[in-house]
Amino acid sequence: MEESLHLVINHMEMLFNATSPRRAGIPMARRREDFIRAEGDFPICIVFLVDGSNSMLEPYKGREDVTKAEVASGIVNDLILEMNENCKTAFGLSPRYLLGIIIYGDDAVNACTQKGLAEMVQVTTIGPDDGQMKVRWSMGGGALEKDHAATWFDVQELHHGGWTRMDLGFDAVRALLTKNVLGKEEFNFPLNSSFPIIIHITDGAPAYKKEMYFEETVDAIKRLRDECRFGKNLPPKTKKWAPLICNVYMDKEEGGEEIIFPSAAALPQRLTGDKAKLANWLYEISDLLPIQMQAMMQKKVEMEINEQAVAFIWDANAAQLFDLILWMTRISTVVHDGPA
């Protein structure tokens, strides 16, 4: 039922220039001078936007024993476990993370409220003891393997079915981020937080009933960036800033080209043919990595990152993908002085 890649390409050729956020006037700037340190000890807001369409049930990178949906679920659960570990201090638990999970297929749903939780969850309230011990796919041991591990959201809860209404997913994220989810005006999270990081995991292009939804998705991202302006208590004359969007692509075929945080100059040279066009579109709706993230990535995962690197990951292996996202979530004190 999911769109095949060749349906994407002809439509994309016509829409690419019109729908590219950089060409459509969507604020994309993430310059070195755009970043300052956050005032105060605010939690970091992490939102997982997960493609729950039917194609996510296909094999992951040619492996018949694991699906893309199972890998995505494993990443989410492993990261919740890591976030809980990172909340531990000598004085007890520190509420360092607020977590949201949006799943989309034919429509979009909030995975947290589906479980009877709050719209966004303070990670310390869903500790390791709250996760059920289940056999699932995990990257926590440094490789993709089945393990008996704490599980908060199993693969069925992160799969929605149907087509790929990516636009509805981004609209649901926008609705989530514009709310005072803790109900405290003096705190008003996430509006006073370090900028939210949106980790978008997908395996294809936006579509519904064989109609491409590129334009609708770009419009949804523009609404997200226009309406989600954070940093109410920033220093005088500091502009408010938008969330950071990182797009992650998973492939069903093995042996694909891995592209991690590319620059504009590198991307066209690394992929060719139909997938290059899809990769370029996803690249265009991603943000530049903050300079602090670049520095941490180079130190922690020992990889060279260009200063124009974009938060876009194409077909990385599961263990590497987990490490990259993990270190992105550790940037908890950076805010963006983006376009007003």
N, C-alpha and C positions, 0 to 999 in steps of 0.2 A: 504493500500500500504506500510505502514511503517513496518519494520521488526518486527516479533514477538520475544519475549524474548528467547524462546527456540531455535531459529535459532542462537542466539548469543552464546549460552553456549558451544556447541560442538566445534565450531570454536575457542572460547576463550581459552578452555582448551589447545589446541595445541599452541596458539600464546602467551599466557600470559607471559611466561618466556622470549620469544624472543622480545616481543614488549614493555615490561615494560621499561619506560624511565630510571629507576634506573639501570636496567640490560643492557640497550642499550647504556649506556654511555652519556645520556643527562644530562647536568648540572642541578642538583636539589637542590644544597646546599643553605640553608637559615639559616646560623648559627648566634648565638648571636653576634659574633665578626664581622659579615659581614656588619653591618649597621653603617652608619655615618649620620650626619645631612647634608642636602643639603646646598650648598653655594648660597646665593642669594634668591630672592623671585620668584621662578618659579612656574607656574601653575602645577596642577596635571593632568595627562592624564588618562582618564577613557575610556575604550573601552568595549561596550557591544557586545558580540558574542552570537546571539540568534538563537536557533534551530527554523527554520520556516517550518519544514516538516509537512506532513499531520497529523501525530499523535498528534501534538500540539493542534489540534482542538478537541481532546477527552476531556471528563470531567476532572476537576481537583479534585483529592482526593475524588472521588465518588459523587461529586456534579453535578447534572444535569443542574444547572442554570449558571455555569461558566466553561469555558474551560481553559486549561493550557496556551494557547496563550493569552487569556484575562488577566490572572494573570501576565504573563511575560510583556505584554504591560503596565499593571497598575504599575508594579515595575519600569519600565523605565521612565514613565511619572512622577510618584511620586518623583523619584530621581532627575529628571531635576528640578522640583519645589523646592526640598530641596537644590540643588546646587545653584540655584538662590538666595535663602534666605541666604545661607552661604557666598555669594559674597558681601552682603551688609556690608558696614563699615560706620563709622562716617564721612568719607570723600567721600562717594559715592560708586560706584560699583568697586570691585576688580576682575580682570580676573583670578580667582583661578582655573578654570576648563577648560580643552579642552576635548570635547566629540566626540567619534566615535561610530557608530553602524553598525555592519555587520550582515546580515541575511543570513542563508544558508538553502538550501533544495536540489534540484538537482544540483544547482550551488550556488554561493555566490554573494550577491549584497550589496552595500553600501546604507543604508537606508537614510543617510543624502543627498547624491547626488541625490537620487531618488526624493527627495522633492525640488531639486533645491538649496540646501545649499552647503556649502563647504564640502570637504571630511571629515574634522574634524571641529567641531563647537566650538567657544568660547561660553560658556554657557550664558555669559552676553549679547550676541547678540540675543538670543532667550529667552527673558524674559517672565514673566507671561502674559503680554499683547499680546505676540505673539502666545501663546497657545490658541486654540479654546476651549471654554467652552462646554463640552459635558458630557453626562451621561456615565460613564465608571466605571469599577471596580477599587477600590483604597484601599490602605492600610494606607493612611495618617492619618486616624482617630484612628488607633490602632487595627483595625479589617478589614477583607476582606468584603467590602460592596460596593454597587453601590452608586456613588456620582456624583454630578455635579461639574466637576473639569477641570482645565486647561489640555489640551491634545495637545501634539506636534506630537506624532506618534500614530495613532490609530491601532487597532489590525490588520486591513487589510494591513497596511504598514509594519508590523512586521511579517507577515506570507508570506512565499514564495512558499510553496507547494512542493510535491514530496518526495523524500527519504531523507537520512540524511548524506550528504557529509560534515561531520565534518572537514575532511582534507582540503577541499576547503575554509571553513570558517577560519581556522587558517592561511592558506596561504594568504587570503585576509587581515587578521589582520597584518601579516608580511609586506605585500606590503604597507599598510597604515602607519605603524610605521617607515618604513625606508625613508619616504618622509619628506622634510622640508615643512610642511604643511602651515606654515605662510609665507614662502617665504622670510625670513629674515636671512641672513647668520650670522649676529652677535648674533642672538637668536637661530635660527635653532631648533625650537620646532618640535618634542618632544626630540631631541637628547640631549638637555641640561636640561631636566626636571627631577623632581623626577621620580622614575621608574613608568612606566605605569602599571595600574591594569587592567587586562582583566577579566571581569565577564562573564563566559560562562554558559548560561542557556540551558539545554537540558532535554529531557525525554527518551532518549534511546541510543543505540549504533550506531556507524558509519556504514552505509550500503548504497548500491545502487543496485537496482534490485536483491535483495536477496543475494548479495555478501557482505561479511563483509569487512570493511575498517579500521581495527585496525592498521595494519602495516602502511598504508598510512597516517593515522592520527598522529601516533607517529613520522613518518618522517617529517610531516608538522610542528609539535611542535619543533622538533630538528632544523629545518631550522629557525624557529622563534627565538629560543634562540641563535642560532649561529650568525644570521645576525643582530638581534636587540640588539646592545650593546650601552648602553646609558651612559651619564655622561662625555661629552667631556671636560668640564672645572672642573673636579674633582681635588682634591689635587694631587701633584706628587706621583707617584708609586701606586696610587689607581686604581684598576682594573675596567674596565667597567662592567656593570651588565645588566641582562636580565629582561624582564617584569615579573610581578607576575601574575600567572594564578590561578584563583579560579573557580572551577567547581561546578555547582549547578544542582542538579537532581530534577525533578518534577515527581510525580507519578499520575496515573489516579485513583488508588485505595485508599480508605480511611483506616485509622487505621494502616498505615505502620510505620516502625521503623524510628524515626528521628535521624539522625547522624549529629552532628555539630562540625566541626573542630576536627576530631579525630586524635589520634596518631596511629602509626603502631600497637602498642600493643592492642589498643581498637577496631579497625575496625573489625577484624575477629570474635570477640566475639559478635558483635552487630547485625550481619546479617547472615542468613544461606541460603543454597540452591542457586537457579539460580541468584537471585538478589545480593547475596553476591559476586559472581564472577564479575558481572557488576560493582558493587560498588568498588571492589578492583581495577579494571582497571581505573575507573575514579579517584580514589584516587591516583593511581600511576602517572597520568599525571597532578597532582596538585602540588603546591609548599608549602613548609613550611611557616607558618605565621611569618612575622617579629616580633621581640620581642616587638617593639612599638605597633604593632597591637594587640598582645596578651594582653598587659597591658590595652589598651583602651577598648577592648572587655570586659575584666573582670570588668572594672570600669563602663562602660556605659550600658551593657546589663546584668550585674551581673551574669556571668557564669564562672565557673572554666575552665581554658584552660591549657592543658599540654604544657610544653615548646617545645615539639616535634609536636605540633598541625599543621595539614595540612589545607590549604585553600580549603576545600571540604565540601559541604553541601548537605546532602541527605534527601529529603522529609520533610523539615521543613515546618511548616504552613506558610501561606503567610505573615501574619503580622510580625512574627518573622524573616522570610527571608528578608523582607524589612528593618527591623532594623539592621540586621547583615551587609547587603550590604551597607546601609547608613553609618555606622561607619567605614567600610573599606574605603569608599571614603573620609573620613575626614583626613586620614593619608597623608598629603600633603608635608611633609618635610623630608621624609625618603628616602635614596638611598641605593642601594645594591652593595657592593664590592664583586661581584661574581666571578666565574672562568673566567680567561682571554680568 
